[in-house]
Amino acid sequence: MGNPIALPDYEERSRLEHTWCSAWPFGKHKGYFWSNAPLHEIREYYGEEVAFYFAWLELYCVWLKFPAIMGILAFIIQFSYPSILVGYCGCIIIWSTAFLEFWKRRENELAFMWNCADADGVSNTRIRAEFLTHPDTEKEWRNPITGIIGPHFDEQERDRRTSIAHALTVVACASGVGINLGAIYLGQEMNTHLGGSNGQTLASVVLAVSVAVLTAIWENSAEALTDWQNFQFQEEFDQSMGLKLFAFNFWIKFFSIFFISFLKGRMIGCLDESEGIFCKNEVLKQLAILFGTELTIGQTMEVLVPAIKLKIKNRQNEALERASGGGSDAGSGKGAGSGACSGPGSGTGAGSTAGSPKSTRSTKSPKSTRSTNNLKIELNELHASHESAAILIGEPVDSDAEEEEQAQKKKKKKKSRANERMKSTDPLCTYCTTDRQRSERDERLAALDKWRAELDPEWVQEDHENEAEKADYWLTGGTKMDYQEMVIQFGYVTLFSMALPLAPAIAYLNNLIEGRTDSLKLNMTTMRPTHRTLPGIGYWKDILNFMSYACIFVNMVMVLYLNETDDEVNLIDTTDTDGLLIFLIFGEHLIVFCKVACEQLIPDQTKWLIGAQNSYEFLQKEALRSGPKKRGLSNRDEQVRNELITKHREEAELKISKIFAKELKGNDALQDCLSKRDKYLKGKQKEWSDDEDD
């Protein structure tokens, strides 16, 4: 039993496709390609859990610029001054700590703006559909304490199964270690027969392919194993499966690099005997092959393979319909098979027809970005947002003519800047400032109205049927697989950057493409996922923190090996074993202490967020304090009560607005919230009143 089908909203999906999925480095919507994803639109269409993944990916991509630049410089300078790698390792440790701390701040900001900061209770009570249909679940179980009848699974039996699952995960990790050792032994034997390092290169390629195959097998095995544990809540299931995947991927993808870096030189010896105990060139080659294969296979398996499967399925459906007499009238697969639909003036769209050319139905598909009424509503909202923005920045409002004139000039200037920003993110050029832009918009709207009038309603039904044939986003892994891929990449960047300083730059370029492929996967190859509400990225934050601590120890050991094998790096006497051990332990503890101190000193919440939360709490307390104490109120008392609630809400909105204006002025990434804030708060008016009634 899977998740229910969330039918697509064609206009919203089309808007995201044009401004986000189709963004190119130097195109009209280039800002969405480089860093600024439309997170609020993603959240509204796909839900908070998906939006938080893209928010993390966006911040990670922005922060990768710093180690990428430092890595390129270190890679160039190391040939003349190898000691630069020591400083580069220190920069990577500092960078990983700062990135995770600033992500906590960003996560808290988004959770507050999306009203899901207290969503832990909701996510922990979302019962899995598979739990209800599991054969081992007791359907009619009476709680001995509350007397409530509901589904139940024995906790002791789940604990027993969890212990078995953990043991099998350890066995799987051990098998991954064995595969790595076998590949290293194979490389040594092939080097003997082929000569040079060709054997190691071939063995590394074989290992990379084996890792990809075994990872795919383990993903299915881990899912079956976690389902056998029969967790009741979705959050427990996701966490257990995510940890299994991470443990296996950590050992099978990193062990060979650990072995070549720290053990091969002492146990077997390096191919280049002049390298001593640190086989730097072998580590570099192994890391380049594994990291490059990881990125290539990841991109291919994520989008290309599902797209090919969907195409084959659509062709099979068409063949079956022709064989059954459906002819060319059946538009299965081509209308929405690509997850995109075309409308007038769209210019792009993977699936623009609903059938073959002989079809009597309209060949147009719902690809509009918004209707005329939507345009009018958004223009009114923009006007209101600019008025509120004038209040936000503290513009004077006075009856004096000169001050009023100056305020109007500032307002017009700010509006013109806002229009310039809006133009680059609006496919229909809603916020037009020139006659040519208005003329183009009117032409598109005329074509849109004509298209709507000619649209065949049966196309929508066929598109919904085609949508149901796509893969379910959550059943195919959901955000777990995306996080898994990024966490492993984070490990390559933080753990082994000293061996391959170009790793952050490669990761940055890959993530620019990753954002596009992930958006295309959501839009083309999978059904629209049902909304899942989470206050952040969950347990993946703890895994990233573990990687950040692990990079301290790994980089410290690599620095010591570099110090021992390179004469130009002289940090400590390598002949003194006790001194090396003391240096390693003391240095590692000192860095850990500094890292923990930074985590405590850097606040998890920004000033504007603290002020906004205090204002929100003040609003709730004042509304409760000012409201009548008794039930059964008269009409007059009810009217007074509603007026008080409205008054306190407006005061709190003004306070929050001033905080937003002070802290967000000039921040394009968060200024997008301003235009939506008024609409959001108005929509919350009834909800707040209902809360006060309760």
C-alpha positions as CSV (number, residue, x, y, z in Angstrom):
1,M,0.0,0.0,0.0
2,G,1.6,3.2,-1.1
3,N,1.0,6.9,-0.8
4,P,-2.1,8.6,-2.2
5,I,-1.6,10.4,-5.6
6,A,-1.2,14.2,-5.3
7,L,-2.6,15.5,-8.6
8,P,-0.5,18.2,-10.3
9,D,-1.3,21.9,-10.4
10,Y,-0.4,22.6,-14.0
11,E,0.1,26.4,-13.6
12,E,2.3,26.1,-10.5
13,R,4.3,23.2,-12.1
14,S,4.7,25.1,-15.3
15,R,6.0,28.2,-13.3
16,L,8.5,26.0,-11.5
17,E,9.6,24.4,-14.7
18,H,10.3,27.7,-16.4
19,T,11.9,29.6,-13.6
20,W,13.7,26.7,-11.8
21,C,14.0,23.5,-13.8
22,S,14.9,25.3,-17.0
23,A,17.3,27.7,-15.5
24,W,20.7,28.0,-17.3
25,P,24.0,29.6,-16.2
26,F,23.5,32.7,-18.4
27,G,19.9,32.6,-19.2
28,K,16.9,34.7,-18.1
29,H,16.6,32.9,-14.7
30,K,20.3,32.4,-14.1
31,G,19.9,33.3,-10.4
32,Y,18.0,30.1,-9.9
33,F,20.9,28.1,-11.5
34,W,23.7,29.5,-9.4
35,S,22.2,29.7,-5.9
36,N,18.8,31.2,-5.3
37,A,16.2,28.4,-5.6
38,P,12.5,29.5,-5.3
39,L,12.3,27.8,-1.9
40,H,8.9,29.2,-1.0
41,E,7.3,28.0,-4.2
42,I,8.9,24.6,-3.8
43,R,7.6,24.4,-0.3
44,E,4.0,25.3,-1.4
45,Y,4.0,22.8,-4.2
46,Y,6.1,19.9,-2.9
47,G,6.0,20.3,0.9
48,E,8.4,21.2,3.6
49,E,10.5,18.1,3.6
50,V,11.4,18.5,-0.1
51,A,11.9,22.2,0.3
52,F,14.4,21.8,3.2
53,Y,16.5,19.5,1.1
54,F,16.8,22.1,-1.6
55,A,17.4,24.8,1.0
56,W,20.3,22.7,2.4
57,L,21.6,22.0,-1.1
58,E,21.5,25.7,-1.9
59,L,23.4,26.7,1.2
60,Y,25.9,23.9,0.7
61,C,26.5,25.0,-2.9
62,V,27.1,28.6,-1.8
63,W,29.5,27.6,1.0
64,L,31.4,25.3,-1.3
65,K,32.8,28.3,-3.1
66,F,35.2,29.0,-0.3
67,P,37.0,25.6,-0.1
68,A,36.8,25.4,-3.9
69,I,38.8,28.6,-4.3
70,M,41.2,27.6,-1.5
71,G,41.6,24.1,-3.0
72,I,42.5,25.4,-6.5
73,L,45.1,27.7,-4.9
74,A,46.5,24.9,-2.7
75,F,46.6,22.5,-5.7
76,I,48.8,25.0,-7.6
77,I,51.0,26.1,-4.8
78,Q,51.7,22.6,-3.4
79,F,54.2,21.8,-6.1
80,S,56.4,24.6,-4.9
81,Y,55.4,24.7,-1.2
82,P,53.9,21.4,0.1
83,S,53.4,22.8,3.5
84,I,50.4,24.8,2.1
85,L,48.4,21.6,2.5
86,V,48.7,21.8,6.3
87,G,47.0,25.2,6.3
88,Y,44.5,23.9,3.8
89,C,43.5,21.1,6.2
90,G,43.0,23.6,8.9
91,C,40.7,25.7,6.6
92,I,38.6,22.6,5.8
93,I,38.1,21.9,9.5
94,I,37.0,25.4,10.2
95,W,34.8,25.5,7.1
96,S,32.9,22.4,8.0
97,T,32.2,23.7,11.5
98,A,31.1,27.1,10.3
99,F,28.9,25.7,7.5
100,L,27.0,23.4,9.9
101,E,26.5,26.2,12.4
102,F,25.2,28.6,9.8
103,W,22.9,25.9,8.4
104,K,21.3,25.6,11.9
105,R,20.5,29.3,11.7
106,R,19.1,29.0,8.2
107,E,17.1,26.0,9.2
108,N,15.5,27.8,12.2
109,E,14.7,30.8,10.0
110,L,12.9,28.7,7.4
111,A,11.1,26.6,10.0
112,F,9.7,29.8,11.5
113,M,8.7,31.4,8.2
114,W,7.1,28.1,7.1
115,N,5.3,27.7,10.4
116,C,6.7,24.2,11.0
117,A,9.1,24.9,13.9
118,D,6.9,22.8,16.2
119,A,6.3,20.0,13.6
120,D,8.3,17.3,15.4
121,G,5.1,16.1,17.1
122,V,3.3,15.9,13.7
123,S,6.1,14.0,12.0
124,N,6.5,11.6,14.9
125,T,2.8,10.7,14.8
126,R,2.5,10.0,11.0
127,I,1.6,6.3,10.9
128,R,3.0,4.4,8.0
129,A,0.5,2.9,5.6
130,E,2.7,-0.2,5.4
131,F,2.4,-0.7,9.2
132,L,-1.4,-0.9,9.0
133,T,-1.2,-3.6,6.3
134,H,1.8,-5.5,7.6
135,P,0.8,-9.1,8.3
136,D,2.5,-9.0,11.8
137,T,0.5,-6.0,12.9
138,E,-2.2,-6.7,15.3
139,K,-5.2,-4.8,13.9
140,E,-7.6,-4.8,16.9
141,W,-5.4,-4.3,19.9
142,R,-6.8,-2.7,23.1
143,N,-4.5,-0.5,25.1
144,P,-4.6,-1.8,28.7
145,I,-4.2,1.7,30.1
146,T,-6.4,3.9,27.9
147,G,-8.7,1.2,26.5
148,I,-8.3,2.6,23.0
149,I,-8.4,0.0,20.2
150,G,-6.0,0.3,17.3
151,P,-3.1,-1.3,15.4
152,H,-0.2,-2.6,17.5
153,F,3.1,-4.4,17.2
154,D,4.9,-5.9,20.1
155,E,7.9,-3.7,21.2
156,Q,10.0,-6.6,22.4
157,E,9.6,-8.3,19.1
158,R,10.6,-5.1,17.3
159,D,13.7,-4.7,19.5
160,R,14.7,-8.3,18.7
161,R,14.3,-7.6,15.0
162,T,16.2,-4.4,15.3
163,S,19.1,-6.3,16.9
164,I,19.1,-8.8,14.1
165,A,19.0,-5.9,11.6
166,H,21.9,-4.2,13.2
167,A,23.9,-7.4,13.1
168,L,23.1,-7.9,9.4
169,T,24.1,-4.3,8.7
170,V,27.5,-5.0,10.4
171,V,27.9,-8.1,8.2
172,A,27.1,-6.0,5.1
173,C,29.7,-3.4,6.1
174,A,32.2,-6.1,6.7
175,S,31.5,-7.5,3.2
176,G,32.1,-3.9,1.8
177,V,35.4,-3.9,3.5
178,G,36.2,-7.3,2.0
179,I,35.4,-6.0,-1.5
180,N,37.8,-3.1,-1.0
181,L,40.6,-5.4,0.3
182,G,40.0,-7.7,-2.7
183,A,40.3,-4.8,-5.1
184,I,43.5,-3.7,-3.5
185,Y,45.0,-7.2,-3.7
186,L,43.8,-7.5,-7.3
187,G,45.5,-4.2,-8.1
188,Q,48.8,-5.4,-6.6
189,E,48.6,-8.7,-8.6
190,M,47.8,-6.8,-11.9
191,N,50.6,-4.4,-11.3
192,T,53.0,-7.3,-11.2
193,H,51.8,-8.6,-14.5
194,L,51.1,-5.3,-16.3
195,G,53.8,-3.2,-14.8
196,G,53.6,0.3,-13.5
197,S,50.3,1.4,-11.9
198,N,48.0,0.2,-14.7
199,G,46.9,-2.6,-12.5
200,Q,45.8,-0.3,-9.7
201,T,43.9,1.9,-12.2
202,L,42.0,-1.0,-13.6
203,A,41.3,-2.5,-10.2
204,S,40.0,0.9,-9.0
205,V,37.6,1.1,-11.9
206,V,36.4,-2.5,-11.1
207,L,35.9,-1.4,-7.5
208,A,33.9,1.7,-8.5
209,V,31.5,-0.4,-10.6
210,S,31.3,-3.1,-7.9
211,V,30.5,-0.4,-5.3
212,A,27.7,1.0,-7.5
213,V,26.1,-2.5,-8.0
214,L,26.4,-3.5,-4.3
215,T,25.0,-0.2,-3.2
216,A,21.9,-0.7,-5.3
217,I,21.5,-4.2,-3.9
218,W,21.9,-3.0,-0.3
219,E,19.4,-0.3,-0.8
220,N,16.7,-2.9,-1.7
221,S,17.9,-5.1,1.1
222,A,17.9,-2.3,3.7
223,E,14.4,-1.3,2.7
224,A,13.2,-4.9,3.1
225,L,15.0,-5.2,6.4
226,T,13.6,-2.0,7.8
227,D,10.1,-2.9,6.7
228,W,10.6,-6.2,8.5
229,Q,11.3,-4.3,11.7
230,N,7.7,-2.9,11.2
231,F,8.1,0.6,12.5
232,Q,4.8,2.3,13.3
233,F,5.8,5.9,12.4
234,Q,7.3,7.2,9.2
235,E,10.0,9.2,11.0
236,E,11.3,6.0,12.7
237,F,11.4,4.1,9.5
238,D,13.2,6.8,7.6
239,Q,15.8,7.2,10.3
240,S,16.5,3.5,10.6
241,M,16.9,3.0,6.9
242,G,19.0,6.2,6.5
243,L,21.5,5.0,9.1
244,K,21.7,1.6,7.4
245,L,22.4,3.2,4.1
246,F,25.0,5.6,5.5
247,A,26.9,2.9,7.5
248,F,27.2,0.7,4.4
249,N,28.2,3.5,2.1
250,F,30.7,4.9,4.5
251,W,32.7,1.7,4.7
252,I,32.4,0.5,1.1
253,K,33.2,3.9,-0.4
254,F,35.9,5.1,2.0
255,F,37.7,2.1,3.3
256,S,40.0,1.6,0.3
257,I,41.1,5.3,0.6
258,F,41.7,4.8,4.4
259,F,43.7,1.7,3.7
260,I,45.9,3.2,1.0
261,S,46.5,6.3,3.0
262,F,47.3,4.9,6.4
263,L,48.1,1.2,6.1
264,K,49.3,0.2,2.7
265,G,52.7,2.0,3.0
266,R,53.5,0.2,6.2
267,M,52.0,-3.3,5.4
268,I,52.6,-3.7,1.6
269,G,54.6,-0.7,0.5
270,C,53.9,2.0,-2.0
271,L,54.5,1.6,-5.8
272,D,56.8,4.6,-5.6
273,E,59.3,3.7,-2.9
274,S,60.4,7.3,-2.6
275,E,57.0,8.1,-1.0
276,G,57.8,6.2,2.1
277,I,54.8,5.2,4.2
278,F,52.4,7.8,2.7
279,C,51.3,6.6,-0.8
280,K,50.1,10.1,-1.9
281,N,50.0,9.5,-5.6
282,E,48.1,6.2,-5.1
283,V,45.6,7.9,-2.8
284,L,45.1,10.7,-5.4
285,K,44.4,8.2,-8.2
286,Q,42.1,6.1,-6.1
287,L,40.2,9.1,-4.8
288,A,39.8,10.6,-8.3
289,I,38.5,7.4,-9.8
290,L,36.0,6.7,-6.9
291,F,34.9,10.3,-6.6
292,G,34.4,10.8,-10.3
293,T,32.6,7.5,-10.7
294,E,30.3,8.4,-7.7
295,L,29.3,11.7,-9.3
296,T,28.8,10.2,-12.8
297,I,26.8,7.2,-11.8
298,G,24.8,9.2,-9.3
299,Q,23.6,11.7,-12.0
300,T,22.9,8.9,-14.4
301,M,20.9,6.7,-12.0
302,E,19.0,9.6,-10.7
303,V,17.4,11.0,-13.8
304,L,18.5,9.2,-17.0
305,V,17.5,5.6,-16.0
306,P,14.0,6.6,-14.6
307,A,13.4,8.7,-17.7
308,I,14.2,5.8,-20.0
309,K,12.0,3.5,-18.0
310,L,9.1,6.0,-18.2
311,K,9.6,6.4,-21.9
312,I,9.6,2.6,-22.5
313,K,6.5,2.3,-20.3
314,N,4.7,5.0,-22.3
315,R,5.6,3.3,-25.6
316,Q,4.2,0.0,-24.3
317,N,1.0,1.7,-23.3
318,E,0.6,3.2,-26.7
319,A,1.2,-0.2,-28.4
320,L,-1.4,-1.8,-26.2
321,E,-3.9,0.9,-26.9
322,R,-3.3,0.6,-30.7
323,A,-3.7,-3.2,-30.4
324,S,-6.9,-2.8,-28.5
325,G,-8.4,-0.4,-31.1
326,G,-7.6,2.8,-29.3
327,G,-5.7,4.1,-32.3
328,S,-4.0,7.4,-32.2
329,D,-6.7,8.9,-30.1
330,A,-5.2,7.7,-26.9
331,G,-2.7,10.2,-25.7
332,S,-1.2,8.2,-23.0
333,G,2.4,8.9,-22.0
334,K,3.0,11.9,-24.3
335,G,0.9,14.4,-22.5
336,A,2.4,14.2,-19.1
337,G,4.9,11.5,-19.4
338,S,7.7,13.9,-19.1
339,G,6.1,15.7,-16.2
340,A,5.8,18.9,-18.1
341,C,3.1,20.3,-20.3
342,S,3.2,23.1,-22.9
343,G,1.1,26.1,-23.3
344,P,1.1,29.2,-25.4
345,G,4.3,31.1,-25.6
346,S,6.0,28.7,-23.2
347,G,9.0,28.0,-25.4
348,T,9.9,24.8,-23.5
349,G,8.3,21.7,-22.2
350,A,9.1,18.1,-22.7
351,G,5.7,16.8,-23.4
352,S,3.5,19.2,-25.4
353,T,1.0,16.9,-27.1
354,A,-1.8,14.8,-25.9
355,G,-1.7,12.2,-28.6
356,S,-0.6,11.6,-32.2
357,P,-0.9,14.2,-35.0
358,K,-4.0,12.4,-36.2
359,S,-5.8,13.0,-32.9
360,T,-9.0,15.1,-33.1
361,R,-8.3,16.4,-29.6
362,S,-6.4,19.6,-28.9
363,T,-2.7,19.1,-29.0
364,K,-2.1,21.8,-26.5
365,S,-1.5,21.0,-22.9
366,P,-1.9,23.0,-19.6
367,K,1.4,24.9,-19.6
368,S,0.3,28.3,-18.5
369,T,1.9,30.1,-15.7
370,R,-1.2,32.0,-14.5
371,S,-4.5,33.3,-15.6
372,T,-5.6,36.9,-16.1
373,N,-7.4,36.9,-12.7
374,N,-4.2,35.6,-11.1
375,L,-2.2,38.4,-12.7
376,K,-4.6,41.0,-11.3
377,I,-4.5,39.5,-7.9
378,E,-0.7,39.4,-7.9
379,L,-0.4,42.9,-9.1
380,N,-2.6,44.0,-6.2
381,E,-0.5,42.0,-3.8
382,L,2.7,43.5,-5.2
383,H,1.2,47.0,-4.7
384,A,0.4,46.1,-1.1
385,S,3.8,44.6,-0.5
386,H,5.5,47.7,-1.7
387,E,3.4,49.8,0.6
388,S,4.3,47.5,3.5
389,A,7.9,47.6,2.4
390,A,7.8,51.4,2.7
391,I,6.8,50.9,6.3
392,L,9.4,48.2,6.8
393,I,12.4,50.5,5.9
394,G,11.1,53.2,8.2
395,E,10.1,55.8,5.6
396,P,8.6,58.9,7.2
397,V,4.9,59.4,6.8
398,D,4.0,63.1,7.4
399,S,1.4,65.5,6.2
400,D,4.1,67.9,5.2
401,A,4.3,68.2,1.4
402,E,8.1,68.1,1.1
403,E,8.5,65.0,3.3
404,E,5.7,63.3,1.5
405,E,7.3,64.1,-1.9
406,Q,10.6,62.7,-0.7
407,A,8.9,59.6,0.6
408,Q,7.2,59.1,-2.8
409,K,10.5,59.4,-4.6
410,K,12.1,56.8,-2.3
411,K,9.1,54.6,-2.8
412,K,9.3,54.8,-6.6
413,K,13.0,54.2,-6.6
414,K,12.6,51.1,-4.3
415,K,9.7,49.9,-6.5
416,S,11.8,50.2,-9.7
417,R,14.5,48.1,-8.0
418,A,12.0,45.5,-6.9
419,N,10.6,45.4,-10.5
420,E,14.0,44.7,-11.9
421,R,14.3,41.7,-9.5
422,M,10.8,40.6,-10.3
423,K,11.4,40.7,-14.0
424,S,14.2,38.1,-13.8
425,T,12.0,35.6,-12.0
426,D,8.7,36.0,-13.8
427,P,8.2,34.0,-17.0
428,L,5.2,36.1,-18.1
429,C,6.9,39.4,-17.1
430,T,4.0,40.3,-14.7
431,Y,5.8,43.3,-13.2
432,C,6.5,45.1,-16.5
433,T,8.0,48.5,-16.7
434,T,8.3,49.2,-20.4
435,D,5.7,49.3,-23.2
436,R,7.4,46.5,-25.0
437,Q,7.3,44.3,-22.0
438,R,3.6,45.1,-21.4
439,S,2.9,44.3,-25.1
440,E,4.6,40.9,-24.8
441,R,2.7,40.2,-21.7
442,D,-0.7,41.0,-23.3
443,E,0.1,38.8,-26.3
444,R,0.9,35.9,-24.0
445,L,-2.3,36.5,-22.0
446,A,-4.3,36.6,-25.3
447,A,-2.8,33.3,-26.4
448,L,-3.4,31.9,-22.9
449,D,-7.1,32.8,-23.1
450,K,-7.4,31.3,-26.5
451,W,-5.7,28.1,-25.4
452,R,-8.0,27.7,-22.4
453,A,-11.0,28.1,-24.6
454,E,-9.8,25.4,-27.0
455,L,-8.5,23.0,-24.3
456,D,-10.0,19.6,-24.4
457,P,-11.2,18.6,-20.9
458,E,-10.4,14.9,-21.6
459,W,-6.7,15.8,-21.8
460,V,-6.6,16.5,-18.1
461,Q,-8.1,13.1,-17.3
462,E,-5.6,11.4,-19.5
463,D,-2.8,13.4,-17.9
464,H,-3.9,12.3,-14.4
465,E,-3.9,8.7,-15.6
466,N,-0.4,9.2,-17.0
467,E,0.7,10.8,-13.7
468,A,-0.4,7.7,-11.8
469,E,1.9,5.6,-14.0
470,K,5.0,7.5,-12.8
471,A,7.1,6.3,-10.0
472,D,6.1,7.3,-6.5
473,Y,8.6,9.8,-5.1
474,W,8.6,8.5,-1.6
475,L,8.5,4.8,-2.5
476,T,11.6,5.3,-4.7
477,G,13.6,6.7,-1.7
478,G,12.4,10.3,-1.5
479,T,14.8,12.7,0.0
480,K,16.7,9.9,1.7
481,M,18.6,9.0,-1.5
482,D,19.4,12.7,-2.2
483,Y,20.7,13.3,1.3
484,Q,22.7,10.1,1.1
485,E,24.4,11.2,-2.0
486,M,25.2,14.6,-0.6
487,V,26.5,13.3,2.7
488,I,28.9,11.0,1.0
489,Q,30.1,13.9,-1.2
490,F,30.5,15.9,2.0
491,G,32.7,13.1,3.3
492,Y,34.9,13.2,0.2
493,V,35.3,17.0,0.6
494,T,36.1,17.1,4.3
495,L,38.0,13.9,4.8
496,F,40.3,13.7,1.8
497,S,40.7,17.2,0.5
498,M,44.4,17.2,1.4
499,A,45.0,14.3,-1.0
500,L,42.7,15.9,-3.7
501,P,42.5,19.7,-3.1
502,L,40.3,20.0,-6.2
503,A,37.5,17.9,-4.6
504,P,35.5,21.0,-3.4
505,A,35.7,22.6,-6.8
506,I,34.5,19.4,-8.5
507,A,31.7,19.0,-5.9
508,Y,30.6,22.6,-6.5
509,L,30.3,22.0,-10.3
510,N,28.5,18.8,-9.7
511,N,26.0,20.4,-7.3
512,L,25.1,23.0,-9.8
513,I,24.0,20.2,-12.1
514,E,22.5,18.3,-9.1
515,G,20.0,21.0,-8.5
516,R,18.8,20.7,-12.0
517,T,18.6,16.9,-12.1
518,D,16.8,16.8,-8.8
519,S,14.2,19.3,-10.0
520,L,13.8,17.4,-13.3
521,K,13.4,14.2,-11.4
522,L,10.5,15.7,-9.3
523,N,8.9,17.2,-12.4
524,M,9.5,14.5,-15.0
525,T,10.0,11.0,-13.7
526,T,8.0,10.9,-10.5
527,M,4.5,11.7,-9.3
528,R,4.0,14.9,-7.4
529,P,4.9,13.8,-3.8
530,T,2.4,14.2,-1.0
531,H,3.3,16.9,1.5
532,R,5.4,15.9,4.5
533,T,6.0,18.5,7.2
534,L,9.4,18.5,9.0
535,P,11.1,21.3,11.0
536,G,14.5,20.6,9.2
537,I,16.7,17.9,7.8
538,G,16.3,15.7,10.8
539,Y,18.9,13.0,11.6
540,W,21.0,13.9,8.6
541,K,22.2,16.9,10.6
542,D,23.7,14.5,13.2
543,I,25.4,12.5,10.4
544,L,26.9,15.6,8.9
545,N,28.1,16.6,12.4
546,F,29.7,13.1,12.8
547,M,31.6,13.7,9.4
548,S,32.7,17.1,10.7
549,Y,34.3,15.5,13.8
550,A,35.8,12.6,11.8
551,C,37.5,15.0,9.4
552,I,39.5,16.4,12.4
553,F,41.1,13.0,13.1
554,V,41.6,12.0,9.5
555,N,43.2,15.3,8.5
556,M,45.5,15.3,11.6
557,V,46.8,11.8,10.7
558,M,47.3,12.8,7.1
559,V,49.3,15.9,8.2
560,L,51.5,13.6,10.3
561,Y,52.1,11.2,7.4
562,L,52.9,14.2,5.1
563,N,55.3,15.5,7.8
564,E,57.1,12.1,7.9
565,T,57.4,11.6,4.1
566,D,58.0,15.1,2.8
567,D,61.3,16.8,3.8
568,E,59.9,20.3,3.2
569,V,57.2,19.8,5.8
570,N,58.8,19.9,9.3
571,L,56.2,20.2,12.0
572,I,57.6,17.7,14.5
573,D,60.4,15.2,14.8
574,T,59.2,12.0,13.2
575,T,61.7,9.8,15.0
576,D,60.2,10.5,18.3
577,T,57.2,8.0,18.5
578,D,56.0,9.3,21.9
579,G,56.2,12.9,20.6
580,L,54.1,12.0,17.6
581,L,51.5,10.3,19.7
582,I,51.3,13.2,22.1
583,F,51.1,15.6,19.2
584,L,48.2,13.6,17.7
585,I,46.2,13.3,20.8
586,F,46.8,16.8,22.2
587,G,46.2,18.4,18.8
588,E,43.1,16.4,18.1
589,H,41.6,17.3,21.5
590,L,42.5,20.9,21.2
591,I,40.8,21.2,17.8
592,V,37.8,19.4,19.1
593,F,37.6,21.8,22.0
594,C,37.8,24.8,19.7
595,K,35.1,23.2,17.5
596,V,32.8,22.7,20.5
597,A,33.5,26.3,21.7
598,C,32.6,27.6,18.3
599,E,29.3,25.6,18.3
600,Q,28.4,27.1,21.6
601,L,29.4,30.7,20.8
602,I,27.7,30.9,17.4
603,P,24.0,31.3,18.2
604,D,21.5,29.0,16.4
605,Q,19.1,31.8,15.9
606,T,19.6,35.2,14.4
607,K,18.6,38.5,16.1
608,W,15.6,39.1,13.8
609,L,14.3,35.5,14.3
610,I,14.5,35.9,18.1
611,G,12.7,39.2,17.9
612,A,10.1,37.8,15.5
613,Q,9.5,34.8,17.8
614,N,9.2,37.1,20.8
615,S,6.6,39.2,19.0
616,Y,4.6,36.2,18.0
617,E,4.6,34.9,21.6
618,F,3.7,38.4,22.8
619,L,0.7,38.4,20.4
620,Q,-0.6,35.1,21.7
621,K,-0.2,36.1,25.4
622,E,-1.8,39.5,24.9
623,A,-4.7,38.0,23.0
624,L,-5.3,35.5,25.7
625,R,-4.9,38.1,28.5
626,S,-7.2,40.6,26.9
627,G,-10.0,38.1,25.9
628,P,-13.0,37.5,28.1
629,K,-12.6,34.9,30.8
630,K,-16.0,33.2,30.5
631,R,-17.8,31.3,27.8
632,G,-21.3,32.1,26.6
633,L,-20.4,35.7,25.6
634,S,-22.9,38.2,24.4
635,N,-22.7,39.7,20.9
636,R,-21.2,42.9,22.2
637,D,-18.5,41.1,24.2
638,E,-17.7,38.9,21.2
639,Q,-17.3,42.0,19.1
640,V,-15.0,43.7,21.6
641,R,-13.0,40.5,21.9
642,N,-12.5,40.2,18.1
643,E,-11.4,43.9,18.0
644,L,-8.8,43.3,20.7
645,I,-7.5,40.3,18.9
646,T,-7.2,42.2,15.6
647,K,-5.5,45.1,17.4
648,H,-2.8,42.9,19.0
649,R,-2.3,41.0,15.8
650,E,-1.7,44.3,13.9
651,E,0.7,45.5,16.5
652,A,2.7,42.2,16.4
653,E,2.7,42.4,12.6
654,L,4.2,45.9,12.7
655,K,6.9,44.8,15.2
656,I,7.8,41.8,13.1
657,S,7.9,44.0,10.0
658,K,10.4,46.4,11.6
659,I,12.6,43.5,12.6
660,F,12.4,42.1,9.1
661,A,13.3,45.4,7.6
662,K,16.3,46.0,9.8
663,E,17.8,42.5,9.4
664,L,16.8,41.6,5.9
665,K,17.4,44.8,4.0
666,G,19.6,44.1,1.0
667,N,19.3,40.3,1.5
668,D,17.8,39.0,-1.8
669,A,17.5,35.5,-0.6
670,L,15.1,36.5,2.2
671,Q,13.5,39.5,0.7
672,D,11.2,37.2,-1.2
673,C,9.4,36.6,2.0
674,L,8.2,40.2,2.2
675,S,5.8,40.0,-0.7
676,K,4.2,36.8,0.7
677,R,4.1,37.9,4.3
678,D,0.9,39.9,4.1
679,K,-0.9,37.2,2.2
680,Y,0.2,34.6,4.7
681,L,-0.8,36.6,7.7
682,K,-4.2,37.4,6.3
683,G,-4.7,33.8,5.7
684,K,-3.9,33.1,9.3
685,Q,-6.4,35.6,10.7
686,K,-9.2,33.0,10.9
687,E,-6.9,30.4,12.3
688,W,-5.7,32.7,15.1
689,S,-9.3,33.6,16.0
690,D,-10.1,29.9,16.2
691,D,-7.1,29.4,18.5
692,E,-8.4,32.1,20.8
693,D,-11.8,30.5,20.9
694,D,-10.3,27.2,21.9
